[in-house]
Amino acid sequence: MFAALGVVYVVWGSTYLAIRVMVRTVPPLVGAGTRFLLAGAILAALVLVRSPATFRGVTGRQARNAATTGLLILMGGIGLVTVAEQHVDSAMAALVIASIPLWIVVLRRLHDERIERRTIGAVAVGFAGLVILLRPGAPGAGVASLVALVSAAVLTAIGSFYSKRMEMPADVSVATVIEMAAAGAGLVVAGIAAGELTGFSSSDVSAESLLSFVYLVTVGSVVAYSAFVWLLANAKVSTVATYAYVNPVVAVVLGVAILDEDVSPSMAAGALAIVLSVVMIVRSEEAERAG
């Protein structure tokens, strides 16, 4: 269990750094789209080897719901993160995306779900941290990039929230294949429409960007996801949920250590508030389920 948990902690936290390096010489939308198409193809092959009949049990409604989830979380969420990381440090991107659990609580409240007071307090702490991160004049972050990151967090929260309320394929791997196929195709089309391939040549891609792309496809998407699915089936939910506040810490440490990114005192304060709030939310939700 600890090996799988370590993979999810480190690999998912490291994807922000890998994206930052990839987009130095790879068009962001086309790069992200190709990443998901290739990862989806690898997962599809693994599913077919394991159980060829798995895909035949998927209904049209299930396929549409999975595709919609992929468009929200992967195309809208990770796609916008990839675009933003052309101009924003990986540490900043990871910290803004760490606010996803806060937005999910907001969505629950908008749907008149009962929310514990301590959870509401945790959300308030988290949004205070987000305000500190996004304040005017925040170092190394333009307004457009910050809007893209917040939008990515909101879209991911929406996709995560409603996916639990929609009829999805029974096999999680099959659902992921459909999500990746829909998002990958959407991102590639969007990239071409945006003119990302105009004047682009594969010879422009650096070795570092290519290695980062391969890492994102294989280790970031296929290996880490498989470890996550295994954890969901074999570990306590409270244990698995810890990735939500470990990933941003890993991303910040790697960004500082490898890319020499700067973490200002105000950024550290905002990061601390967000991570603490996510810890409080996860623990509060788990205590509510147990009660």
C-alpha atoms as an extended CHARMM CRD file, in Angstrom:
* protein
*
       291  EXT
         1         1  MET       CA              0.0000000000        0.0000000000        0.0000000000  PROA      1               0.0000000000
         2         2  PHE       CA              2.7440000000        2.4440000000        0.9000000000  PROA      2               0.0000000000
         3         3  ALA       CA              4.4270000000        1.9500000000       -2.4780000000  PROA      3               0.0000000000
         4         4  ALA       CA              1.1970000000        2.8170000000       -4.3260000000  PROA      4               0.0000000000
         5         5  LEU       CA              0.5810000000        5.7800000000       -2.0410000000  PROA      5               0.0000000000
         6         6  GLY       CA              4.1170000000        7.0160000000       -2.6380000000  PROA      6               0.0000000000
         7         7  VAL       CA              3.5790000000        6.8180000000       -6.3950000000  PROA      7               0.0000000000
         8         8  VAL       CA              0.4120000000        8.9100000000       -6.1780000000  PROA      8               0.0000000000
         9         9  TYR       CA              2.0860000000       11.4130000000       -3.8380000000  PROA      9               0.0000000000
        10        10  VAL       CA              5.2650000000       11.9430000000       -5.8320000000  PROA      10              0.0000000000
        11        11  VAL       CA              4.1600000000       11.3250000000       -9.4130000000  PROA      11              0.0000000000
        12        12  TRP       CA              0.9880000000       13.4150000000       -9.3620000000  PROA      12              0.0000000000
        13        13  GLY       CA              2.8490000000       16.1410000000       -7.4910000000  PROA      13              0.0000000000
        14        14  SER       CA              5.6360000000       16.0330000000      -10.0850000000  PROA      14              0.0000000000
        15        15  THR       CA              3.3410000000       16.3960000000      -13.0870000000  PROA      15              0.0000000000
        16        16  TYR       CA              3.1900000000       20.1630000000      -12.5530000000  PROA      16              0.0000000000
        17        17  LEU       CA              6.9540000000       20.3520000000      -12.9800000000  PROA      17              0.0000000000
        18        18  ALA       CA              6.8170000000       18.0690000000      -16.0320000000  PROA      18              0.0000000000
        19        19  ILE       CA              4.1230000000       20.2310000000      -17.6410000000  PROA      19              0.0000000000
        20        20  ARG       CA              6.1940000000       23.3550000000      -16.9890000000  PROA      20              0.0000000000
        21        21  VAL       CA              9.1700000000       21.8040000000      -18.7970000000  PROA      21              0.0000000000
        22        22  MET       CA              7.0670000000       20.3300000000      -21.6200000000  PROA      22              0.0000000000
        23        23  VAL       CA              5.4530000000       23.6140000000      -22.6350000000  PROA      23              0.0000000000
        24        24  ARG       CA              8.8210000000       25.2920000000      -23.1140000000  PROA      24              0.0000000000
        25        25  THR       CA              8.9680000000       23.8800000000      -26.6480000000  PROA      25              0.0000000000
        26        26  VAL       CA              5.7260000000       21.8870000000      -27.1010000000  PROA      26              0.0000000000
        27        27  PRO       CA              2.4130000000       23.6080000000      -27.9980000000  PROA      27              0.0000000000
        28        28  PRO       CA              0.3460000000       23.3560000000      -24.7970000000  PROA      28              0.0000000000
        29        29  LEU       CA             -3.0890000000       22.3480000000      -26.1270000000  PROA      29              0.0000000000
        30        30  VAL       CA             -1.8160000000       19.9460000000      -28.7730000000  PROA      30              0.0000000000
        31        31  GLY       CA              0.7540000000       18.5710000000      -26.3130000000  PROA      31              0.0000000000
        32        32  ALA       CA             -1.8430000000       17.9570000000      -23.5970000000  PROA      32              0.0000000000
        33        33  GLY       CA             -4.2780000000       16.4710000000      -26.1130000000  PROA      33              0.0000000000
        34        34  THR       CA             -1.6970000000       14.0900000000      -27.5610000000  PROA      34              0.0000000000
        35        35  ARG       CA             -0.7310000000       13.1070000000      -24.0050000000  PROA      35              0.0000000000
        36        36  PHE       CA             -4.2760000000       12.0020000000      -23.2110000000  PROA      36              0.0000000000
        37        37  LEU       CA             -4.8310000000       10.2750000000      -26.5510000000  PROA      37              0.0000000000
        38        38  LEU       CA             -1.6830000000        8.1850000000      -26.1120000000  PROA      38              0.0000000000
        39        39  ALA       CA             -2.3430000000        7.4500000000      -22.4190000000  PROA      39              0.0000000000
        40        40  GLY       CA             -5.9260000000        6.5020000000      -23.2700000000  PROA      40              0.0000000000
        41        41  ALA       CA             -4.7200000000        4.1480000000      -26.0080000000  PROA      41              0.0000000000
        42        42  ILE       CA             -2.3050000000        2.4390000000      -23.5960000000  PROA      42              0.0000000000
        43        43  LEU       CA             -5.0240000000        2.0230000000      -20.9560000000  PROA      43              0.0000000000
        44        44  ALA       CA             -7.4690000000        0.7340000000      -23.5860000000  PROA      44              0.0000000000
        45        45  ALA       CA             -4.9460000000       -1.8920000000      -24.6680000000  PROA      45              0.0000000000
        46        46  LEU       CA             -4.4490000000       -2.9710000000      -21.0520000000  PROA      46              0.0000000000
        47        47  VAL       CA             -8.2140000000       -3.2470000000      -20.5350000000  PROA      47              0.0000000000
        48        48  LEU       CA             -8.6410000000       -5.3000000000      -23.7260000000  PROA      48              0.0000000000
        49        49  VAL       CA             -5.8760000000       -7.6800000000      -22.6630000000  PROA      49              0.0000000000
        50        50  ARG       CA             -7.4400000000       -8.0800000000      -19.2230000000  PROA      50              0.0000000000
        51        51  SER       CA            -11.0620000000       -8.4520000000      -20.3550000000  PROA      51              0.0000000000
        52        52  PRO       CA            -11.9710000000       -7.9270000000      -24.0360000000  PROA      52              0.0000000000
        53        53  ALA       CA            -15.7000000000       -7.8460000000      -23.2690000000  PROA      53              0.0000000000
        54        54  THR       CA            -15.4560000000       -4.9090000000      -20.8510000000  PROA      54              0.0000000000
        55        55  PHE       CA            -16.1250000000       -2.2030000000      -23.4240000000  PROA      55              0.0000000000
        56        56  ARG       CA            -19.2020000000       -3.9660000000      -24.8180000000  PROA      56              0.0000000000
        57        57  GLY       CA            -21.1030000000       -3.4240000000      -21.5830000000  PROA      57              0.0000000000
        58        58  VAL       CA            -20.9430000000        0.3810000000      -21.8350000000  PROA      58              0.0000000000
        59        59  THR       CA            -24.2190000000        2.1180000000      -22.7310000000  PROA      59              0.0000000000
        60        60  GLY       CA            -24.5100000000        5.2710000000      -24.7950000000  PROA      60              0.0000000000
        61        61  ARG       CA            -25.5580000000        7.2880000000      -21.7500000000  PROA      61              0.0000000000
        62        62  GLN       CA            -22.5610000000        6.0470000000      -19.7610000000  PROA      62              0.0000000000
        63        63  ALA       CA            -20.1950000000        6.8820000000      -22.6130000000  PROA      63              0.0000000000
        64        64  ARG       CA            -21.6250000000       10.4220000000      -22.9610000000  PROA      64              0.0000000000
        65        65  ASN       CA            -21.3340000000       11.0210000000      -19.2170000000  PROA      65              0.0000000000
        66        66  ALA       CA            -17.7320000000        9.8160000000      -19.1680000000  PROA      66              0.0000000000
        67        67  ALA       CA            -16.9010000000       11.9940000000      -22.1750000000  PROA      67              0.0000000000
        68        68  THR       CA            -18.4780000000       15.0220000000      -20.4820000000  PROA      68              0.0000000000
        69        69  THR       CA            -16.4370000000       14.3390000000      -17.3510000000  PROA      69              0.0000000000
        70        70  GLY       CA            -13.2740000000       14.1350000000      -19.4390000000  PROA      70              0.0000000000
        71        71  LEU       CA            -14.0460000000       17.4250000000      -21.1750000000  PROA      71              0.0000000000
        72        72  LEU       CA            -14.5070000000       19.1500000000      -17.8150000000  PROA      72              0.0000000000
        73        73  ILE       CA            -11.6660000000       17.6350000000      -15.7800000000  PROA      73              0.0000000000
        74        74  LEU       CA             -9.0130000000       16.7970000000      -18.3610000000  PROA      74              0.0000000000
        75        75  MET       CA             -9.6640000000       19.2570000000      -21.1820000000  PROA      75              0.0000000000
        76        76  GLY       CA            -10.9450000000       22.1370000000      -19.0540000000  PROA      76              0.0000000000
        77        77  GLY       CA             -8.8940000000       21.4100000000      -15.9420000000  PROA      77              0.0000000000
        78        78  ILE       CA             -5.5200000000       20.0500000000      -16.9970000000  PROA      78              0.0000000000
        79        79  GLY       CA             -5.7450000000       21.7170000000      -20.4060000000  PROA      79              0.0000000000
        80        80  LEU       CA             -5.9760000000       25.1660000000      -18.8150000000  PROA      80              0.0000000000
        81        81  VAL       CA             -3.2110000000       24.3020000000      -16.3390000000  PROA      81              0.0000000000
        82        82  THR       CA             -0.9810000000       23.3500000000      -19.2610000000  PROA      82              0.0000000000
        83        83  VAL       CA             -1.7120000000       26.6500000000      -21.0210000000  PROA      83              0.0000000000
        84        84  ALA       CA             -1.1720000000       28.6630000000      -17.8320000000  PROA      84              0.0000000000
        85        85  GLU       CA              2.1600000000       27.0030000000      -17.0550000000  PROA      85              0.0000000000
        86        86  GLN       CA              3.6690000000       28.7260000000      -20.0690000000  PROA      86              0.0000000000
        87        87  HSD       CA              3.7450000000       31.8080000000      -17.8400000000  PROA      87              0.0000000000
        88        88  VAL       CA              3.2200000000       30.5830000000      -14.2570000000  PROA      88              0.0000000000
        89        89  ASP       CA              5.5940000000       28.5970000000      -12.0530000000  PROA      89              0.0000000000
        90        90  SER       CA              4.6330000000       24.9750000000      -11.4030000000  PROA      90              0.0000000000
        91        91  ALA       CA              4.4440000000       25.6740000000       -7.6550000000  PROA      91              0.0000000000
        92        92  MET       CA              1.8670000000       28.4320000000       -8.1340000000  PROA      92              0.0000000000
        93        93  ALA       CA             -0.1790000000       26.2410000000      -10.4870000000  PROA      93              0.0000000000
        94        94  ALA       CA             -0.2270000000       23.3490000000       -8.0170000000  PROA      94              0.0000000000
        95        95  LEU       CA             -1.3100000000       25.5740000000       -5.1420000000  PROA      95              0.0000000000
        96        96  VAL       CA             -4.2170000000       27.1180000000       -7.0340000000  PROA      96              0.0000000000
        97        97  ILE       CA             -5.3680000000       23.6840000000       -8.2110000000  PROA      97              0.0000000000
        98        98  ALA       CA             -5.1800000000       22.4960000000       -4.5970000000  PROA      98              0.0000000000
        99        99  SER       CA             -8.2850000000       24.6320000000       -4.0140000000  PROA      99              0.0000000000
       100       100  ILE       CA            -10.4630000000       22.0620000000       -5.8300000000  PROA      100             0.0000000000
       101       101  PRO       CA            -11.8750000000       20.5820000000       -2.5730000000  PROA      101             0.0000000000
       102       102  LEU       CA            -12.9750000000       24.1040000000       -1.5650000000  PROA      102             0.0000000000
       103       103  TRP       CA            -14.9760000000       24.5470000000       -4.7680000000  PROA      103             0.0000000000
       104       104  ILE       CA            -16.5560000000       21.1120000000       -4.3340000000  PROA      104             0.0000000000
       105       105  VAL       CA            -17.8290000000       22.1580000000       -0.9010000000  PROA      105             0.0000000000
       106       106  VAL       CA            -19.2870000000       25.3120000000       -2.5040000000  PROA      106             0.0000000000
       107       107  LEU       CA            -21.0830000000       23.1580000000       -5.0890000000  PROA      107             0.0000000000
       108       108  ARG       CA            -22.4360000000       20.9120000000       -2.3480000000  PROA      108             0.0000000000
       109       109  ARG       CA            -23.7960000000       23.9620000000       -0.5470000000  PROA      109             0.0000000000
       110       110  LEU       CA            -25.4020000000       25.2790000000       -3.7470000000  PROA      110             0.0000000000
       111       111  HSD       CA            -27.2030000000       21.9350000000       -3.9760000000  PROA      111             0.0000000000
       112       112  ASP       CA            -28.5280000000       22.3870000000       -0.4320000000  PROA      112             0.0000000000
       113       113  GLU       CA            -26.4010000000       19.6090000000        1.0230000000  PROA      113             0.0000000000
       114       114  ARG       CA            -25.7650000000       19.7820000000        4.7400000000  PROA      114             0.0000000000
       115       115  ILE       CA            -22.2630000000       21.0910000000        5.4710000000  PROA      115             0.0000000000
       116       116  GLU       CA            -20.6060000000       20.8270000000        8.8790000000  PROA      116             0.0000000000
       117       117  ARG       CA            -19.5940000000       24.1480000000       10.4630000000  PROA      117             0.0000000000
       118       118  ARG       CA            -15.9810000000       23.0480000000       10.7440000000  PROA      118             0.0000000000
       119       119  THR       CA            -15.9860000000       22.2970000000        7.0170000000  PROA      119             0.0000000000
       120       120  ILE       CA            -17.3340000000       25.7830000000        6.2860000000  PROA      120             0.0000000000
       121       121  GLY       CA            -14.6040000000       27.2210000000        8.5140000000  PROA      121             0.0000000000
       122       122  ALA       CA            -11.9820000000       25.2210000000        6.6340000000  PROA      122             0.0000000000
       123       123  VAL       CA            -13.2920000000       26.5410000000        3.3090000000  PROA      123             0.0000000000
       124       124  ALA       CA            -13.0410000000       30.1050000000        4.6350000000  PROA      124             0.0000000000
       125       125  VAL       CA             -9.4000000000       29.4910000000        5.5930000000  PROA      125             0.0000000000
       126       126  GLY       CA             -8.6810000000       28.0300000000        2.1670000000  PROA      126             0.0000000000
       127       127  PHE       CA            -10.2230000000       30.9020000000        0.2480000000  PROA      127             0.0000000000
       128       128  ALA       CA             -8.2860000000       33.3510000000        2.4080000000  PROA      128             0.0000000000
       129       129  GLY       CA             -5.1310000000       31.5710000000        1.2930000000  PROA      129             0.0000000000
       130       130  LEU       CA             -6.2940000000       31.6920000000       -2.3230000000  PROA      130             0.0000000000
       131       131  VAL       CA             -6.8470000000       35.4510000000       -2.0350000000  PROA      131             0.0000000000
       132       132  ILE       CA             -3.2880000000       35.8400000000       -0.7440000000  PROA      132             0.0000000000
       133       133  LEU       CA             -1.9570000000       33.8530000000       -3.7110000000  PROA      133             0.0000000000
       134       134  LEU       CA             -4.0410000000       35.7460000000       -6.2770000000  PROA      134             0.0000000000
       135       135  ARG       CA             -3.6780000000       39.2120000000       -4.8250000000  PROA      135             0.0000000000
       136       136  PRO       CA             -2.8220000000       42.0150000000       -7.2880000000  PROA      136             0.0000000000
       137       137  GLY       CA              0.9120000000       42.1570000000       -7.8590000000  PROA      137             0.0000000000
       138       138  ALA       CA              1.5370000000       38.5070000000       -7.0060000000  PROA      138             0.0000000000
       139       139  PRO       CA              5.0410000000       37.6950000000       -8.2810000000  PROA      139             0.0000000000
       140       140  GLY       CA              5.4740000000       35.7020000000      -11.4780000000  PROA      140             0.0000000000
       141       141  ALA       CA              1.8100000000       35.4770000000      -12.4000000000  PROA      141             0.0000000000
       142       142  GLY       CA             -0.1660000000       37.4340000000      -14.9980000000  PROA      142             0.0000000000
       143       143  VAL       CA             -3.8940000000       38.0220000000      -14.6390000000  PROA      143             0.0000000000
       144       144  ALA       CA             -4.8170000000       35.8570000000      -17.6340000000  PROA      144             0.0000000000
       145       145  SER       CA             -2.7910000000       32.9090000000      -16.3280000000  PROA      145             0.0000000000
       146       146  LEU       CA             -4.2830000000       33.1800000000      -12.8480000000  PROA      146             0.0000000000
       147       147  VAL       CA             -7.8000000000       33.3190000000      -14.3000000000  PROA      147             0.0000000000
       148       148  ALA       CA             -6.9730000000       30.1940000000      -16.3160000000  PROA      148             0.0000000000
       149       149  LEU       CA             -5.7850000000       28.3720000000      -13.1780000000  PROA      149             0.0000000000
       150       150  VAL       CA             -8.8390000000       29.3160000000      -11.1210000000  PROA      150             0.0000000000
       151       151  SER       CA            -11.0700000000       28.2990000000      -14.0380000000  PROA      151             0.0000000000
       152       152  ALA       CA             -9.2120000000       24.9750000000      -14.2070000000  PROA      152             0.0000000000
       153       153  ALA       CA             -9.8620000000       24.3600000000      -10.5050000000  PROA      153             0.0000000000
       154       154  VAL       CA            -13.5550000000       25.2430000000      -10.8510000000  PROA      154             0.0000000000
       155       155  LEU       CA            -14.0620000000       23.0720000000      -13.9540000000  PROA      155             0.0000000000
       156       156  THR       CA            -12.3060000000       20.1360000000      -12.2870000000  PROA      156             0.0000000000
       157       157  ALA       CA            -14.5090000000       20.5620000000       -9.2100000000  PROA      157             0.0000000000
       158       158  ILE       CA            -17.6390000000       20.6520000000      -11.3820000000  PROA      158             0.0000000000
       159       159  GLY       CA            -16.5640000000       17.5440000000      -13.2840000000  PROA      159             0.0000000000
       160       160  SER       CA            -15.6980000000       15.6790000000      -10.0740000000  PROA      160             0.0000000000
       161       161  PHE       CA            -18.9240000000       16.7190000000       -8.3500000000  PROA      161             0.0000000000
       162       162  TYR       CA            -21.3330000000       15.7790000000      -11.1210000000  PROA      162             0.0000000000
       163       163  SER       CA            -19.5040000000       12.6130000000      -12.1820000000  PROA      163             0.0000000000
       164       164  LYS       CA            -20.5750000000       11.0690000000       -8.8810000000  PROA      164             0.0000000000
       165       165  ARG       CA            -24.1900000000       11.9180000000       -9.7300000000  PROA      165             0.0000000000
       166       166  MET       CA            -24.1980000000       10.5590000000      -13.2750000000  PROA      166             0.0000000000
       167       167  GLU       CA            -24.3950000000        7.0160000000      -14.5770000000  PROA      167             0.0000000000
       168       168  MET       CA            -20.8250000000        6.0780000000      -15.5030000000  PROA      168             0.0000000000
       169       169  PRO       CA            -19.2600000000        2.8910000000      -16.9390000000  PROA      169             0.0000000000
       170       170  ALA       CA            -18.9860000000        0.2630000000      -14.2160000000  PROA      170             0.0000000000
       171       171  ASP       CA            -15.2950000000       -0.3160000000      -14.9340000000  PROA      171             0.0000000000
       172       172  VAL       CA            -13.2880000000        2.7220000000      -13.8110000000  PROA      172             0.0000000000
       173       173  SER       CA            -10.5350000000        2.0320000000      -16.3560000000  PROA      173             0.0000000000
       174       174  VAL       CA            -13.0600000000        2.0470000000      -19.2010000000  PROA      174             0.0000000000
       175       175  ALA       CA            -14.4860000000        5.3460000000      -17.9730000000  PROA      175             0.0000000000
       176       176  THR       CA            -10.9830000000        6.8150000000      -17.8980000000  PROA      176             0.0000000000
       177       177  VAL       CA            -10.2540000000        5.6540000000      -21.4420000000  PROA      177             0.0000000000
       178       178  ILE       CA            -13.3920000000        7.4310000000      -22.6760000000  PROA      178             0.0000000000
       179       179  GLU       CA            -12.5610000000       10.5540000000      -20.6620000000  PROA      179             0.0000000000
       180       180  MET       CA             -9.0300000000       10.6730000000      -22.0750000000  PROA      180             0.0000000000
       181       181  ALA       CA            -10.2130000000       10.0820000000      -25.6460000000  PROA      181             0.0000000000
       182       182  ALA       CA            -12.7920000000       12.8870000000      -25.4670000000  PROA      182             0.0000000000
       183       183  ALA       CA            -10.4320000000       15.3390000000      -23.7820000000  PROA      183             0.0000000000
       184       184  GLY       CA             -7.5040000000       14.4330000000      -26.0160000000  PROA      184             0.0000000000
       185       185  ALA       CA             -9.5010000000       14.9440000000      -29.1990000000  PROA      185             0.0000000000
       186       186  GLY       CA            -10.9760000000       18.2050000000      -27.8910000000  PROA      186             0.0000000000
       187       187  LEU       CA             -7.5980000000       19.6060000000      -26.9010000000  PROA      187             0.0000000000
       188       188  VAL       CA             -5.9400000000       18.7120000000      -30.2110000000  PROA      188             0.0000000000
       189       189  VAL       CA             -8.7970000000       20.3210000000      -32.1810000000  PROA      189             0.0000000000
       190       190  ALA       CA             -8.6320000000       23.4190000000      -29.9560000000  PROA      190             0.0000000000
       191       191  GLY       CA             -4.8660000000       23.6260000000      -30.3910000000  PROA      191             0.0000000000
       192       192  ILE       CA             -5.0960000000       23.3850000000      -34.1690000000  PROA      192             0.0000000000
       193       193  ALA       CA             -7.8930000000       25.9910000000      -34.2180000000  PROA      193             0.0000000000
       194       194  ALA       CA             -5.7230000000       28.2850000000      -32.0900000000  PROA      194             0.0000000000
       195       195  GLY       CA             -2.9340000000       28.0100000000      -34.6380000000  PROA      195             0.0000000000
       196       196  GLU       CA             -0.5000000000       26.1530000000      -32.3890000000  PROA      196             0.0000000000
       197       197  LEU       CA              0.8460000000       24.0760000000      -35.2770000000  PROA      197             0.0000000000
       198       198  THR       CA              1.3940000000       27.0360000000      -37.5970000000  PROA      198             0.0000000000
       199       199  GLY       CA              5.1400000000       27.2260000000      -38.0980000000  PROA      199             0.0000000000
       200       200  PHE       CA              5.7320000000       24.4750000000      -35.5550000000  PROA      200             0.0000000000
       201       201  SER       CA              8.2920000000       21.7780000000      -36.3080000000  PROA      201             0.0000000000
       202       202  SER       CA              9.0730000000       18.6560000000      -34.3190000000  PROA      202             0.0000000000
       203       203  SER       CA             12.7310000000       19.6800000000      -34.5740000000  PROA      203             0.0000000000
       204       204  ASP       CA             11.8800000000       22.6140000000      -32.2820000000  PROA      204             0.0000000000
       205       205  VAL       CA             11.1150000000       20.2450000000      -29.3940000000  PROA      205             0.0000000000
       206       206  SER       CA             13.9390000000       20.0320000000      -26.8760000000  PROA      206             0.0000000000
       207       207  ALA       CA             15.0850000000       16.7710000000      -25.3360000000  PROA      207             0.0000000000
       208       208  GLU       CA             13.8890000000       17.9680000000      -21.9180000000  PROA      208             0.0000000000
       209       209  SER       CA             10.3900000000       18.7440000000      -23.2290000000  PROA      209             0.0000000000
       210       210  LEU       CA             10.1860000000       15.4010000000      -25.0240000000  PROA      210             0.0000000000
       211       211  LEU       CA             11.2280000000       13.4890000000      -21.9090000000  PROA      211             0.0000000000
       212       212  SER       CA              8.6690000000       15.4100000000      -19.8650000000  PROA      212             0.0000000000
       213       213  PHE       CA              5.9590000000       14.5580000000      -22.4000000000  PROA      213             0.0000000000
       214       214  VAL       CA              6.8400000000       10.8490000000      -22.2910000000  PROA      214             0.0000000000
       215       215  TYR       CA              6.8420000000       10.9930000000      -18.4790000000  PROA      215             0.0000000000
       216       216  LEU       CA              3.3900000000       12.6010000000      -18.4460000000  PROA      216             0.0000000000
       217       217  VAL       CA              1.9620000000        9.9590000000      -20.7910000000  PROA      217             0.0000000000
       218       218  THR       CA              3.4340000000        6.8860000000      -19.1340000000  PROA      218             0.0000000000
       219       219  VAL       CA              4.2640000000        7.5510000000      -15.4990000000  PROA      219             0.0000000000
       220       220  GLY       CA              1.9860000000       10.5460000000      -14.9010000000  PROA      220             0.0000000000
       221       221  SER       CA             -1.1470000000        9.1620000000      -16.5530000000  PROA      221             0.0000000000
       222       222  VAL       CA             -0.9070000000        5.3700000000      -16.7640000000  PROA      222             0.0000000000
       223       223  VAL       CA              1.2160000000        4.2960000000      -13.7700000000  PROA      223             0.0000000000
       224       224  ALA       CA             -0.0270000000        6.8350000000      -11.2160000000  PROA      224             0.0000000000
       225       225  TYR       CA             -3.6440000000        6.3670000000      -12.2190000000  PROA      225             0.0000000000
       226       226  SER       CA             -3.3520000000        2.5820000000      -11.8780000000  PROA      226             0.0000000000
       227       227  ALA       CA             -1.8580000000        3.0420000000       -8.4060000000  PROA      227             0.0000000000
       228       228  PHE       CA             -4.7200000000        5.3810000000       -7.4950000000  PROA      228             0.0000000000
       229       229  VAL       CA             -7.3670000000        2.8820000000       -8.6340000000  PROA      229             0.0000000000
       230       230  TRP       CA             -5.6400000000        0.1270000000       -6.6380000000  PROA      230             0.0000000000
       231       231  LEU       CA             -5.6380000000        2.3370000000       -3.5400000000  PROA      231             0.0000000000
       232       232  LEU       CA             -9.3450000000        3.0670000000       -3.8900000000  PROA      232             0.0000000000
       233       233  ALA       CA            -10.0000000000       -0.6640000000       -3.8040000000  PROA      233             0.0000000000
       234       234  ASN       CA             -7.5260000000       -1.6010000000       -1.0680000000  PROA      234             0.0000000000
       235       235  ALA       CA             -7.0680000000        1.3560000000        1.3090000000  PROA      235             0.0000000000
       236       236  LYS       CA             -9.2350000000        3.5370000000        3.5130000000  PROA      236             0.0000000000
       237       237  VAL       CA            -10.7620000000        6.5610000000        1.7760000000  PROA      237             0.0000000000
       238       238  SER       CA             -9.2240000000        8.8430000000        4.3990000000  PROA      238             0.0000000000
       239       239  THR       CA             -5.7830000000        7.4850000000        3.5280000000  PROA      239             0.0000000000
       240       240  VAL       CA             -6.2570000000        7.8800000000       -0.2180000000  PROA      240             0.0000000000
       241       241  ALA       CA             -7.6260000000       11.4120000000        0.2340000000  PROA      241             0.0000000000
       242       242  THR       CA             -4.3150000000       12.5880000000        1.7050000000  PROA      242             0.0000000000
       243       243  TYR       CA             -2.9790000000       12.9950000000       -1.8490000000  PROA      243             0.0000000000
       244       244  ALA       CA             -5.0700000000       16.1770000000       -2.1010000000  PROA      244             0.0000000000
       245       245  TYR       CA             -2.8300000000       18.0240000000        0.3180000000  PROA      245             0.0000000000
       246       246  VAL       CA              0.4490000000       16.1740000000       -0.2540000000  PROA      246             0.0000000000
       247       247  ASN       CA              0.5750000000       16.7790000000       -4.0290000000  PROA      247             0.0000000000
       248       248  PRO       CA              0.8900000000       20.5870000000       -3.8130000000  PROA      248             0.0000000000
       249       249  VAL       CA              3.6510000000       20.2770000000       -1.2110000000  PROA      249             0.0000000000
       250       250  VAL       CA              5.5590000000       17.8750000000       -3.4640000000  PROA      250             0.0000000000
       251       251  ALA       CA              5.0370000000       20.2190000000       -6.4330000000  PROA      251             0.0000000000
       252       252  VAL       CA              6.3900000000       23.2190000000       -4.5290000000  PROA      252             0.0000000000
       253       253  VAL       CA              9.4490000000       21.3210000000       -3.2670000000  PROA      253             0.0000000000
       254       254  LEU       CA             10.2660000000       19.9860000000       -6.7390000000  PROA      254             0.0000000000
       255       255  GLY       CA              9.7090000000       23.3780000000       -8.3590000000  PROA      255             0.0000000000
       256       256  VAL       CA             12.1220000000       25.0550000000       -5.9550000000  PROA      256             0.0000000000
       257       257  ALA       CA             14.7100000000       22.2460000000       -6.0300000000  PROA      257             0.0000000000
       258       258  ILE       CA             14.7590000000       21.5090000000       -9.7800000000  PROA      258             0.0000000000
       259       259  LEU       CA             13.4920000000       24.6210000000      -11.5640000000  PROA      259             0.0000000000
       260       260  ASP       CA             14.8080000000       27.0870000000       -8.9710000000  PROA      260             0.0000000000
       261       261  GLU       CA             11.3480000000       28.6220000000       -8.5840000000  PROA      261             0.0000000000
       262       262  ASP       CA             10.9220000000       31.3520000000       -5.9980000000  PROA      262             0.0000000000
       263       263  VAL       CA              8.5250000000       31.0450000000       -3.0610000000  PROA      263             0.0000000000
       264       264  SER       CA              7.8450000000       34.4400000000       -1.4810000000  PROA      264             0.0000000000
       265       265  PRO       CA              6.7050000000       34.8090000000        2.1470000000  PROA      265             0.0000000000
       266       266  SER       CA              3.1830000000       35.7300000000        1.0230000000  PROA      266             0.0000000000
       267       267  MET       CA              3.0600000000       32.7470000000       -1.3190000000  PROA      267             0.0000000000
       268       268  ALA       CA              4.1820000000       30.4780000000        1.5150000000  PROA      268             0.0000000000
       269       269  ALA       CA              1.4430000000       31.9180000000        3.7540000000  PROA      269             0.0000000000
       270       270  GLY       CA             -1.2110000000       31.3660000000        1.0980000000  PROA      270             0.0000000000
       271       271  ALA       CA              0.0750000000       27.8450000000        0.4740000000  PROA      271             0.0000000000
       272       272  LEU       CA             -0.0420000000       27.0170000000        4.1730000000  PROA      272             0.0000000000
       273       273  ALA       CA             -3.6360000000       28.2660000000        4.4700000000  PROA      273             0.0000000000
       274       274  ILE       CA             -4.8060000000       26.2450000000        1.4490000000  PROA      274             0.0000000000
       275       275  VAL       CA             -3.0700000000       23.0240000000        2.4670000000  PROA      275             0.0000000000
       276       276  LEU       CA             -4.3270000000       23.3010000000        6.0550000000  PROA      276             0.0000000000
       277       277  SER       CA             -7.8550000000       23.9500000000        4.8530000000  PROA      277             0.0000000000
       278       278  VAL       CA             -7.7890000000       20.8710000000        2.6110000000  PROA      278             0.0000000000
       279       279  VAL       CA             -6.4890000000       18.7780000000        5.5160000000  PROA      279             0.0000000000
       280       280  MET       CA             -9.3510000000       20.1050000000        7.6760000000  PROA      280             0.0000000000
       281       281  ILE       CA            -11.9510000000       19.3980000000        4.9730000000  PROA      281             0.0000000000
       282       282  VAL       CA            -10.7450000000       15.8360000000        4.3680000000  PROA      282             0.0000000000
       283       283  ARG       CA            -10.7200000000       15.0520000000        8.0940000000  PROA      283             0.0000000000
       284       284  SER       CA            -14.0710000000       16.7260000000        8.6640000000  PROA      284             0.0000000000
       285       285  GLU       CA            -15.7160000000       14.8350000000        5.7990000000  PROA      285             0.0000000000
       286       286  GLU       CA            -14.2740000000       11.5490000000        7.0200000000  PROA      286             0.0000000000
       287       287  ALA       CA            -15.4820000000       12.2050000000       10.5720000000  PROA      287             0.0000000000
       288       288  GLU       CA            -18.9480000000       13.0480000000        9.2090000000  PROA      288             0.0000000000
       289       289  ARG       CA            -19.0960000000        9.7320000000        7.2950000000  PROA      289             0.0000000000
       290       290  ALA       CA            -17.9590000000        7.8100000000       10.3610000000  PROA      290             0.0000000000
       291       291  GLY       CA            -20.5640000000        9.5320000000       12.5270000000  PROA      291             0.0000000000
